[in-house]
């Protein structure tokens, strides 16, 4: 793997760990597609740095746990504007 790709992957992982940002938001900041970031975090990072991979996965699990709650808040906010 090329060195600049490894640097990008490690930078992405550190941003996710430090800010708890979602893949969609990170893709807007970094300027690559969310599919690329997902591939970086799920496949490539595991080969580069297992410790960072584990930390990123714990952030992703937290996102999955709170997803239904945040979706409900968005829906509530949407319908409050309509009424």
Secondary structure, 3 states (H helix, E strand, C coil): CCHHHHHHHHHHHHHHHHHCCCHHHHHHHHCCCHHHHHHHHHHHHHHHCHHHHHHHHHHHHHHHHHHHHHHHHHHHHHHHHHC
